């Protein structure tokens, strides 16, 4: 099927598709034509991103140089001056070896807009946005043709669609999906849609004609579950995203891995792995971050941290536990209870207690990180299948191994 790829001007434009919701009550544009935003691909990205974004938006704070607050009894090592006075962490948003404080570095980790000079995402939230951009764009492309989308299920119909990325289509993708796609203008793309199974209903493969890479997305968006899984293998290594949202419990789980294609994580290569569990109904969020290079013990790795928080609460606080080569004692576990609005430490060396605005802190597990690094093999994360699932809980988020092919 050849798509004409017209992109209609909508009466109601989604001002921020990712990390904000769209107006889903509008099916037509001002000319009465089909709205390319009304399909399962675009709507699933919007729904997931809106929920996941609550963890980023309410947990990020503005960088400043004001001093930390009260220090209390040690449970884990206190950050002390390493939190907001000493500048030991690399500024991932700048070049030239700029160093920043732990406080400001964590602010970048929780900022959905944090990006490097080359445009790549710094935080888990920015990387997640990047991994879903193409999926959203495919929805815009397929949504421009009436016969490509089933009006009842909103799924794309099975078939092969030959797509030309015209300037008009790219403008629509950039506006709706918050992406930069000018380099794709004039490209011919083949989109193949087929049925899937297991935890997914559709398989959607994206291939640039004449190119060397193919990316497959698996999806389910049925009002009960929203599942998306995708993996990519290219010249830079592998990346893999798996997201599962249960509508009944309003709980979202996700994993993201980016690393080398082989089985060695060396001094010049590293692997980033993230996990997030967010129970939106009960305002309980947990996030694990592993940024590793090796093969070395945790005393000389980059940084791992675990945080727990209650998004969208008054006086929100973040329970933080961290091990990092950039801190004064690289192998030691540091912790604090941090104010989410300004990044000030409420209690240093003591993670938060359970209140309406905070969760009890959990110590980041160095053994779990060591095992992941030791067993890492990019071949385990370079594809997805109908059997790809994630089902960890708050209790075993640092025990269950990351999902593999």
Secondary structure, 3 states (H helix, E strand, C coil): CECCCCCCCCCCCCCCCCCCCCCCCCCECCCCCECCCCCHHHHHHHHHHHHHHHHHHCCCCCCCCCCCCCECCCCCECCCHHHHCCCCEECCCCCCCCEECHHHHHHHHCCCCCECCCCCECCHHHHHHHHHHHHHHHHHHHCCCHHHECCCCCCECCEEEEEECCHHHHHHHHHHHCCCCHHHCCCEEEEEEEECCCCCCEEEEEEECCCCCEEEEEEEECCCEEEEEEEEEECCEEEEEEEEEECCCCEEEEEEEEECCCCCCCCCCCEEEEEEEEECCCCEEEEEEEEECCCCCHHHCCEEEEEEECCCCCCCEEEEEEEECCCCCCCCCEEEEEECCCCCEEEECCCCCCECCECCCCCCCHHHHHHHHHHCCHHHCCCCCCCCCCCCCCCCCCCCCCCCC
